[in-house]
Amino acid sequence: MEIRDNLIPADLVETIERSMQGESFPWFATQNPDDLSRDWKLTHPLFIYTEWYNRHDWFDELLTYLPIKTLVRAKANLQVGGSLGEWHSDECDPDPTAMTSVYYVNTCNGYTEFVDGDKVESKAGRVVTFHNAMQHRAVMATDVAARFVISVNYFV
């Protein structure tokens, strides 16, 4: 796991936060189909396998700071409420070049927790990168109305 602060220029950090928290940014409600009693979350699909769903200049610029050879999937997540996310891994590809990067849009007391006990705090502009098979979950913020992140799956 690699945690990087100040990788993204401050003006881009501000642009992403302002855009994703804006009134005109579209969010889509999703729920785990295996457990409908769980909390809903809001997502904004950006890229899935071979198709762009929502393209933004700021996202294209953000991608230039990641060591991406092949983009697999990217989405923005807006998490509200105080529940824990479910343990999961992304794509679960055993290929050692299959990676996930989480970009933290806003600073809050929510964090990403890994099954080994490591925690990465949500800090605007921070990027954490790890192999996509690593089990992790979101821990919701209690000091702000919502926690915003962008998750990117790719090969290096």
C-alpha positions as CSV (number, residue, x, y, z in Angstrom):
1,M,0.0,0.0,0.0
2,E,1.2,3.5,-0.9
3,I,-0.2,6.7,0.5
4,R,0.6,9.9,-1.3
5,D,-0.3,13.4,-0.2
6,N,0.1,16.5,-2.3
7,L,0.4,14.4,-5.5
8,I,-2.4,16.4,-7.1
9,P,-2.1,20.2,-7.5
10,A,-4.2,22.3,-5.1
11,D,-6.2,23.9,-7.9
12,L,-7.2,20.5,-9.3
13,V,-8.1,19.3,-5.7
14,E,-10.4,22.3,-5.4
15,T,-11.9,21.9,-8.8
16,I,-12.8,18.2,-8.1
17,E,-14.3,19.0,-4.7
18,R,-16.3,21.9,-6.0
19,S,-17.6,19.9,-9.0
20,M,-18.6,16.8,-7.0
21,Q,-20.3,18.8,-4.3
22,G,-22.2,21.0,-6.8
23,E,-25.9,21.0,-7.2
24,S,-25.7,20.0,-10.9
25,F,-23.4,16.9,-10.3
26,P,-25.6,13.8,-11.0
27,W,-25.6,11.0,-8.3
28,F,-27.2,7.6,-8.7
29,A,-28.6,5.6,-5.8
30,T,-27.3,2.0,-5.5
31,Q,-27.7,-0.8,-3.0
32,N,-26.2,-4.2,-2.4
33,P,-28.6,-6.6,-4.2
34,D,-27.4,-9.4,-1.8
35,D,-28.5,-7.5,1.3
36,L,-31.3,-5.0,0.7
37,S,-31.3,-4.1,4.5
38,R,-28.0,-2.3,4.1
39,D,-27.7,1.4,3.6
40,W,-27.9,3.0,0.2
41,K,-25.0,4.8,-1.3
42,L,-24.7,7.3,-4.2
43,T,-22.4,6.7,-7.1
44,H,-21.3,8.5,-10.2
45,P,-19.9,6.0,-12.8
46,L,-17.1,7.4,-14.8
47,F,-15.7,4.5,-16.8
48,I,-16.6,0.8,-16.8
49,Y,-14.4,-1.7,-18.8
50,T,-14.6,-0.1,-22.2
51,E,-17.2,2.6,-21.9
52,W,-17.1,6.2,-20.6
53,Y,-20.3,6.9,-18.7
54,N,-19.5,10.4,-17.5
55,R,-16.5,12.2,-18.7
56,H,-15.0,15.3,-16.9
57,D,-11.9,17.3,-17.8
58,W,-10.9,17.2,-14.1
59,F,-11.1,13.4,-14.1
60,D,-8.9,13.2,-17.3
61,E,-6.4,15.4,-15.5
62,L,-6.5,13.3,-12.3
63,L,-5.7,10.2,-14.3
64,T,-2.5,11.7,-15.5
65,Y,-1.1,11.4,-11.9
66,L,-1.7,7.7,-11.7
67,P,0.5,5.0,-13.3
68,I,-2.2,3.6,-15.4
69,K,-1.5,1.4,-18.4
70,T,-5.0,0.1,-18.8
71,L,-8.1,1.7,-17.2
72,V,-10.6,-0.9,-16.0
73,R,-13.2,0.9,-13.9
74,A,-13.7,4.3,-12.2
75,K,-16.5,5.7,-10.1
76,A,-17.2,8.5,-7.6
77,N,-18.8,7.5,-4.3
78,L,-20.8,9.8,-2.0
79,Q,-21.3,8.2,1.4
80,V,-23.7,9.5,4.0
81,G,-24.8,8.1,7.3
82,G,-22.8,6.5,10.1
83,S,-22.7,2.8,9.1
84,L,-19.6,0.8,8.1
85,G,-19.1,-0.2,4.5
86,E,-18.9,-3.9,3.7
87,W,-15.5,-5.7,3.4
88,H,-14.7,-6.1,-0.2
89,S,-12.0,-6.2,-2.8
90,D,-12.1,-4.5,-6.2
91,E,-12.3,-6.7,-9.3
92,C,-10.3,-9.5,-7.5
93,D,-7.7,-10.0,-10.2
94,P,-4.7,-12.1,-9.1
95,D,-2.5,-10.3,-11.7
96,P,0.2,-8.4,-9.6
97,T,-0.3,-5.3,-11.9
98,A,-4.0,-5.0,-11.0
99,M,-4.3,-1.9,-8.7
100,T,-6.9,0.2,-7.0
101,S,-6.4,3.9,-6.2
102,V,-8.7,5.8,-3.9
103,Y,-8.7,9.6,-4.3
104,Y,-10.1,11.4,-1.3
105,V,-12.1,14.4,-2.4
106,N,-12.9,16.0,1.0
107,T,-11.3,16.0,4.4
108,C,-13.3,14.3,7.2
109,N,-13.0,11.8,10.0
110,G,-14.1,8.9,7.8
111,Y,-11.4,6.5,6.5
112,T,-10.6,3.4,4.5
113,E,-9.9,0.4,6.7
114,F,-8.0,-2.6,5.5
115,V,-8.7,-6.1,6.9
116,D,-5.1,-6.2,8.4
117,G,-6.1,-3.2,10.6
118,D,-4.4,-0.4,8.6
119,K,-6.4,2.8,8.2
120,V,-6.1,5.6,5.7
121,E,-7.7,8.8,6.8
122,S,-9.8,10.9,4.4
123,K,-7.8,13.9,3.5
124,A,-8.6,16.1,0.4
125,G,-6.1,15.4,-2.3
126,R,-4.7,12.2,-0.8
127,V,-4.3,9.1,-2.9
128,V,-3.9,5.5,-1.6
129,T,-2.9,2.8,-4.0
130,F,-3.0,-0.9,-3.3
131,H,-3.4,-4.3,-5.1
132,N,-7.1,-4.7,-6.0
133,A,-7.4,-8.0,-4.2
134,M,-6.8,-6.3,-0.8
135,Q,-9.9,-6.5,1.4
136,H,-11.0,-3.0,2.6
137,R,-14.1,-1.1,3.6
138,A,-15.3,2.5,4.0
139,V,-15.9,3.9,7.4
140,M,-18.3,6.8,7.3
141,A,-17.6,10.3,8.5
142,T,-19.4,11.7,11.5
143,D,-18.0,15.3,11.3
144,V,-19.4,16.2,7.9
145,A,-22.6,15.5,6.0
146,A,-20.9,13.3,3.4
147,R,-17.7,11.6,2.5
148,F,-16.6,11.8,-1.2
149,V,-14.1,9.5,-2.9
150,I,-13.1,8.4,-6.4
151,S,-12.2,4.8,-6.8
152,V,-10.1,3.8,-9.8
153,N,-9.2,0.2,-10.9
154,Y,-6.5,-0.3,-13.4
155,F,-3.4,-2.2,-14.6
156,V,0.1,-0.8,-14.4
